[in-house]
Amino acid sequence: MAEAIKNFIISFFTAFFTKWLEDFFIFTGAVVIIVNTYLITIVDGNILAGNYLLGTILIITGVAIAKK
């Protein structure tokens, strides 16, 4: 029974890091950029730039993981 649970946990994390993580990164990056666009008049410029950079890095990381 312990071996079955161990195999399930290993296969779950393997599937998560190979199939779902890139989708999560791309989705999160897109959400950060979209929310940032609506907050242009409220948030300071340096914070906006950092958030746009974060969104771009998340999207690029997701695409790089998906290409593997």
Secondary structure, 3 states (H helix, E strand, C coil): CHHHHHHHHHHHHHHHHHHHHHHHHHHHHHHHHHHHHHCCCCCCHHHHHHHHHHHHHHHHHHHHHHHC
